[in-house]
């Protein structure tokens, strides 16, 4: 009970900080050295999650982040981008974009995380990923074709170029409006990251209104 009370009090204390008026650059968030183009309509605000399937912190962020996303109005567009830092990171990025190309990403995403962090599967080899994808209405051959396709490789290269532009060296990270970066360090915890994102969305709305 004491632990629950302390968590509740901590949440109340943080809620007073998570507003556009009280955000401090360099504390709750950072501004990217170079802005990136967003992929949403002009009347929308992009919130981009940069993640790696193999990252336990990214896995632990999923539940609070998904809950936050579900509460957002139509002017907030949430997107994901896998980080590409070589090795297994790139292999998982290929799996992400292959699932997207196959039209099964929404169904696969959470289960892919679970398979790695709950079931101990690495899912880095093409045959293993193809076998995993075959449980979502595609054949193993279709999955292999997607995993080896030029289109998927091009998307991974694009993600790598964006990552370099943003100079993000760790995950998870949230990027709001292609300009504002939130990390676990700036937010203070994984659970705080969506709340800081919400405050930055409010900040961007105010900027657009000026």
Secondary structure, DSSP 8 states (H G I E B T S, - for coil): -HHHHHHHHHHHHHHTT-SGGG--BTTTBEE-SS-----S-TTSEEEEEEE-TT-HHHHHHHHHHHHHHHT--TTEEEEEEE---STHHHHHHHHHHHHHHHT-HHHHHHHHHHHHHTS-----SHHHHHHHHGGGT--HHHHHHHHT-HHHHHHHHHHHHHHHHHT--SSSEEEETTTEEEEHHHHSSHHHHHHHHHHHHHHHHHHHH-
